[in-house]
Amino acid sequence: MKKAICSDSMEATRLLHVDYLRVLNPSVIERLGYIRHALFDFDGTISTLRQGWEQAMIPVMLEAICGSHPVTPEIEHEVREYVDRSTGILTIEQMRWLVDAVRRHGLVGEPLTAAQYKQIYLERLLVTVNERVERVARGEVPPSAAMIAGAEEFVRALYERGVKLYLASGTDHPYVLREASVLGIDHYFIGGIYGALDATEANNKERIIQRILDEHGLSGNELLVVGDGPVEIREAVARGAIALGMATDEVIRHGWNPHKVRRLTNAGADMLAPDFSRIDILMRVLFPACGKSNDSLKGEVETCREG
C-alpha cells in the first residue's frame, strides 16, 4: 500500500545531510516506510566495549608476518588497509587472511593456524574488554556509558513499533551474548543474537541477511541494516535492503567519525548518521506517515543537500 509522508516530518527532513542524517542515495526516499525487520551490527554500532580492537589486531598481524624483521611501510599499509576493509567479518576469517599473508611474505617460515593467531589476538584484546565489561556488570559504569549515544533508545523505539530485531557480530558468540546482556539490551533482539561460530560460517552477516529475507519473504524495503562496518553495508546493498551506515566515534560516543564516513560511503550506504541521538529524525525519516508524498520529501532532501 502506498504511504504518505507526515507533515510533522518536514522540519526533520530539512535537517538531513547538513545537520544529522546524510542521505547518500536519494532514491532511498522512495523506499522508506515499509521496514518490518532490522539487523544491527554490535561492536562500534551499539557497543563501545571493544573500542580499540584494531590496535590489538594490527600488532598481532605485523608480528606474525614480520617476526624479527623490520616492519616495512608497505606491509604496515597492507595490514591496516585489510583490517579496515574487513571490519565486521568473523574474526577467524581475518586470521585466515593472516595465515595467507604470512605465507605470501615468507619472512618467518611456516605460519601458525588461524585458530592459534586468533587466540593470541583475543588474549591481548580481552585484557581491556573484560575489565570494561566487569565495571559495567558491577555497576561502576552505567551501560549507557558503554554504548553509542542514543543506541538503546533507538533500539527500544524500533522494538516498541513492532519491528523484529536481530543482532549480528563478527565477535565470538558467547562474548556477544554476555556483552549484550551486561548492556541490558539482549531482550530487544527477539529475532536472534548471532555471534561468530568458528566451526561454521552460518552466522556470518551475508548469510544472516539472506536468511531473514528468505524466511520471512521480505522485499529489501522491509529490512533495515544498521552498522559501522563496510561488510554489513555492502551485503545489505547487494540484497536491496536499506543500509544505514553509522559513522560513529567510539571514544566520545557521539559525533561524526570522518574515517568511517569515507569507509561507509565507499561501501554504498544509503544514509549515514553519527550516532542515535536524534531518534526523532531517524524515526520520522524511516517511518514516514500521513500528509506529504514521497516526491515532496525527496525534494526537501535534495534541496537540503544542495543548500
Phi, psi and omega per residue, in radians:
M1 nan 2.361 -3.110
K2 -1.213 2.325 -3.135
K3 -1.759 2.918 3.026
A4 -2.088 2.983 -3.075
I5 -1.839 2.264 -3.113
C6 -1.156 2.407 3.140
S7 -1.118 -0.456 -3.139
D8 -1.307 -0.027 3.062
S9 -1.524 -0.122 -3.045
M10 -1.055 -0.806 -3.121
E11 -1.111 -0.729 -3.134
A12 -1.116 -0.778 -3.061
T13 -1.224 -0.408 3.060
R14 -1.184 -0.356 3.130
L15 -1.498 -0.148 -3.099
L16 -0.995 2.487 3.077
H17 1.272 -0.951 -3.005
V18 -1.360 -0.400 -3.035
D19 -2.069 -0.827 -3.003
Y20 -2.426 -1.047 -3.033
L21 -1.809 2.065 -3.112
R22 -1.706 2.093 3.105
V23 -1.639 1.901 -3.122
L24 -1.539 -0.465 -3.131
N25 -2.098 1.594 -3.058
P26 -0.979 -0.455 -3.136
S27 -1.169 -0.261 3.123
V28 -1.134 -0.425 -3.132
I29 -0.996 -0.648 3.137
E30 -1.164 -0.319 -2.987
R31 -1.809 -0.032 -3.067
L32 -1.449 2.706 3.070
G33 1.840 0.006 -3.073
Y34 -2.001 0.068 -2.978
I35 -1.133 2.196 3.083
R36 -2.119 -0.310 3.136
H37 -2.357 2.610 3.119
A38 -2.521 2.289 3.093
L39 -1.898 2.217 3.108
F40 -1.931 2.385 2.811
D41 -1.240 2.802 -3.068
F42 -1.836 -1.192 -3.046
D43 -1.228 2.170 3.116
G44 1.513 -0.347 3.074
T45 -1.692 -0.844 3.070
I46 -1.907 -0.976 -3.013
S47 -1.616 2.519 2.996
T48 -1.981 0.232 -3.128
L49 -1.074 -0.517 -3.122
R50 -1.840 0.358 3.093
Q51 -0.953 2.302 3.139
G52 1.612 0.170 -3.133
W53 -1.027 -0.536 -3.139
E54 -1.080 -0.626 -3.123
Q55 -1.251 -0.249 2.994
A56 -1.557 -0.697 -3.063
M57 -1.282 -0.737 -3.054
I58 -1.055 -0.834 3.097
P59 -1.075 -0.654 3.096
V60 -1.039 -0.764 -3.130
M61 -1.175 -0.753 -3.128
L62 -1.132 -0.715 3.108
E63 -1.132 -0.695 -3.135
A64 -1.154 -0.701 -3.088
I65 -1.321 -0.756 -2.979
C66 -1.681 -0.432 -3.093
G67 1.016 -2.200 3.136
S68 -1.501 -0.052 3.133
H69 -1.359 2.637 3.076
P70 -1.091 2.521 3.091
V71 -1.378 2.099 3.125
T72 -1.445 2.698 3.084
P73 -0.998 -0.595 -3.118
E74 -1.168 -0.753 3.136
I75 -1.195 -0.725 3.126
E76 -1.077 -0.729 3.118
H77 -1.110 -0.744 3.141
E78 -1.040 -0.799 -3.107
V79 -1.170 -0.816 -3.124
R80 -1.099 -0.709 3.137
E81 -1.134 -0.709 3.139
Y82 -1.161 -0.789 -3.133
V83 -1.036 -0.738 3.122
D84 -1.135 -0.786 -3.094
R85 -1.203 -0.521 -3.051
S86 -1.645 0.074 3.138
T87 -0.947 2.157 3.122
G88 1.916 -0.321 3.121
I89 -1.450 2.997 3.135
L90 -1.107 2.444 -3.129
T91 -1.012 -0.678 -3.114
I92 -1.111 -0.528 3.084
E93 -1.187 -0.664 3.081
Q94 -1.111 -0.658 3.137
M95 -1.257 -0.509 3.038
R96 -1.151 -0.665 3.051
W97 -1.066 -0.709 -3.132
L98 -1.093 -0.746 3.090
V99 -0.981 -0.795 3.133
D100 -1.128 -0.702 -3.129
A101 -1.151 -0.681 3.098
V102 -1.070 -0.787 3.119
R103 -1.121 -0.758 -3.053
R104 -1.108 -0.717 -3.109
H105 -1.423 -0.496 3.000
G106 1.103 0.578 -3.090
L107 -1.642 -0.317 -2.972
V108 -2.292 0.245 -3.107
G109 1.427 -2.678 -3.073
E110 -1.216 2.371 3.129
P111 -1.336 2.842 2.935
L112 -1.258 3.094 3.055
T113 -1.399 2.845 3.095
A114 -1.041 -0.684 3.140
A115 -1.120 -0.669 3.126
Q116 -1.188 -0.745 3.081
Y117 -1.094 -0.693 3.122
K118 -1.072 -0.720 3.140
Q119 -1.094 -0.719 3.101
I120 -1.063 -0.803 3.126
Y121 -1.061 -0.816 -3.093
L122 -1.144 -0.649 3.126
E123 -1.038 -0.648 3.112
R124 -1.326 -0.804 -3.076
L125 -1.126 -0.746 -2.977
L126 -1.262 -0.258 3.039
V127 -1.004 -0.839 3.140
T128 -1.352 -0.766 -3.075
V129 -1.092 -0.803 -3.119
N130 -1.080 -0.644 3.102
E131 -1.118 -0.749 3.114
R132 -1.111 -0.782 -3.127
V133 -1.073 -0.783 -3.107
E134 -1.141 -0.624 3.123
R135 -1.144 -0.657 3.067
V136 -1.211 -0.772 -3.110
A137 -1.073 -0.610 3.142
R138 -1.415 -0.107 3.139
G139 1.482 0.183 3.133
E140 -1.349 -0.467 3.116
V141 -2.247 2.264 3.107
P142 -1.205 2.559 3.126
P143 -0.935 -0.619 -3.115
S144 -1.070 -0.460 3.137
A145 -1.373 -0.091 3.100
A146 -2.015 0.346 3.108
M147 -2.327 2.728 3.021
I148 -1.071 2.483 -3.060
A149 -0.914 2.213 3.076
G150 1.392 0.069 -3.030
A151 -1.076 -0.897 -3.103
E152 -1.116 -0.682 -3.120
E153 -1.098 -0.698 3.123
F154 -1.200 -0.767 3.095
V155 -1.037 -0.767 3.140
R156 -1.114 -0.684 -3.136
A157 -1.091 -0.724 3.089
L158 -1.152 -0.779 3.139
Y159 -1.028 -0.799 -3.124
E160 -1.213 -0.370 3.082
R161 -1.417 -0.151 3.128
G162 1.654 0.169 3.086
V163 -1.304 2.291 3.118
K164 -1.407 2.167 -2.983
L165 -1.889 2.530 3.115
Y166 -2.293 2.595 3.090
L167 -2.180 2.262 -3.108
A168 -2.336 2.504 -3.103
S169 -2.645 2.617 3.005
G170 -1.375 -0.160 3.074
T171 -1.267 2.613 -3.113
D172 -0.974 2.491 -3.016
H173 -0.947 -0.836 -3.123
P174 -1.053 -0.641 3.132
Y175 -1.193 -0.711 3.134
V176 -1.092 -0.780 3.119
L177 -1.029 -0.817 -3.103
R178 -1.138 -0.806 -3.055
E179 -1.212 -0.658 3.081
A180 -1.133 -0.636 3.114
S181 -1.187 -0.776 3.139
V182 -1.075 -0.624 3.118
L183 -1.360 -0.160 3.081
G184 1.311 0.500 -3.093
I185 -2.088 -0.051 -3.025
D186 -1.073 -0.552 -3.054
H187 -1.232 -0.276 3.122
Y188 -1.300 -0.460 -2.955
F189 -1.613 1.232 -3.076
I190 -1.265 -0.286 3.063
G191 -1.310 -0.340 3.098
G192 2.276 2.674 3.029
I193 -2.011 2.175 -3.003
Y194 -2.171 1.888 3.004
G195 -1.857 3.075 -3.062
A196 -1.215 2.418 3.016
L197 -2.151 1.907 -3.003
D198 -1.094 -0.493 -3.090
A199 -1.299 -0.260 -3.120
T200 -2.624 2.688 3.077
E201 -1.796 0.376 -3.118
A202 -1.066 -0.449 -3.092
N203 -1.731 0.281 3.050
N204 -1.302 2.768 -2.943
K205 -1.176 -0.590 3.104
E206 -1.009 -0.836 -3.093
R207 -1.233 -0.640 -3.140
I208 -1.132 -0.797 3.135
I209 -1.055 -0.801 -3.130
Q210 -1.133 -0.669 3.141
R211 -1.134 -0.714 3.110
I212 -1.069 -0.810 -3.139
L213 -1.083 -0.778 -3.051
D214 -1.261 -0.816 -3.039
E215 -1.157 -0.499 -3.095
H216 -1.876 0.072 3.115
G217 1.023 0.745 -3.034
L218 -1.554 2.595 2.825
S219 -1.475 2.819 -3.126
G220 -1.016 -0.569 -3.124
N221 -1.114 -0.292 -3.095
E222 -1.630 -0.019 -3.137
L223 -2.124 2.170 3.044
L224 -1.796 2.274 3.058
V225 -2.027 2.205 -3.033
V226 -2.123 2.118 -3.128
G227 -2.907 2.829 3.126
D228 -1.797 -0.023 -3.107
G229 -1.871 2.671 -3.131
P230 -1.188 -0.421 -3.058
V231 -1.129 -0.978 -3.109
E232 -1.146 -0.548 3.130
I233 -1.225 -0.788 3.102
R234 -1.062 -0.756 -3.116
E235 -1.169 -0.641 3.091
A236 -1.118 -0.828 -3.122
V237 -1.091 -0.724 -3.115
A238 -1.083 -0.444 -3.095
R239 -1.878 0.187 3.049
G240 1.347 0.181 3.080
A241 -1.328 2.873 3.095
I242 -1.470 2.138 -3.005
A243 -1.879 1.912 3.079
L244 -1.801 1.849 3.133
G245 -1.472 2.330 -3.137
M246 -1.848 1.789 -3.123
A247 -1.518 1.181 -2.954
T248 -1.489 2.595 2.953
D249 -1.733 1.862 -3.017
E250 -1.329 -0.216 -3.141
V251 -1.442 -0.936 -3.125
I252 -1.644 -0.161 2.988
R253 1.259 0.163 3.041
H254 -2.710 2.778 3.129
G255 1.526 2.888 -3.017
W256 -1.301 2.488 2.973
N257 -1.911 1.820 -3.032
P258 -1.001 -0.616 3.129
H259 -1.122 -0.761 3.117
K260 -1.191 -0.549 3.068
V261 -1.000 -0.836 -3.137
R262 -1.131 -0.776 -3.090
R263 -1.096 -0.780 -3.106
L264 -1.306 -0.572 3.055
T265 -1.100 -0.791 3.125
N266 -1.135 -0.491 3.136
A267 -1.355 -0.217 3.063
G268 1.715 0.361 -3.121
A269 -0.968 2.478 3.071
D270 -1.296 -0.692 -3.111
M271 -2.472 2.732 3.077
L272 -2.244 2.503 2.984
A273 -2.427 2.675 -3.115
P274 -1.522 -0.377 -3.086
D275 -2.958 -2.930 -3.126
F276 -1.962 0.399 -3.014
S277 -1.199 -0.435 3.138
R278 -1.875 1.215 -3.140
I279 -1.078 -0.552 3.141
D280 -1.041 -0.783 3.130
I281 -1.195 -0.808 -3.118
L282 -0.996 -0.835 -3.070
M283 -1.217 -0.659 3.138
R284 -1.182 -0.612 -3.132
V285 -1.372 -0.739 -3.112
L286 -1.266 -0.505 -3.081
F287 -2.254 1.108 3.117
P288 -1.128 2.583 3.132
A289 -2.269 -2.674 -2.936
C290 -0.918 2.699 2.829
G291 2.061 -0.644 -3.104
K292 -2.426 2.700 -3.137
S293 -1.464 2.867 3.056
N294 -1.050 -0.667 -3.132
D295 -1.062 -0.671 3.140
S296 -1.155 -0.764 3.117
L297 -1.109 -0.732 3.125
K298 -1.055 -0.689 3.115
G299 -1.093 -0.710 3.140
E300 -1.132 -0.690 3.126
V301 -1.121 -0.796 -3.112
E302 -1.131 -0.705 3.111
T303 -1.081 -0.721 -3.132
C304 -1.135 -0.689 3.142
R305 -1.186 -0.667 -3.140
E306 -1.262 -0.515 -3.068
G307 -1.448 nan nan
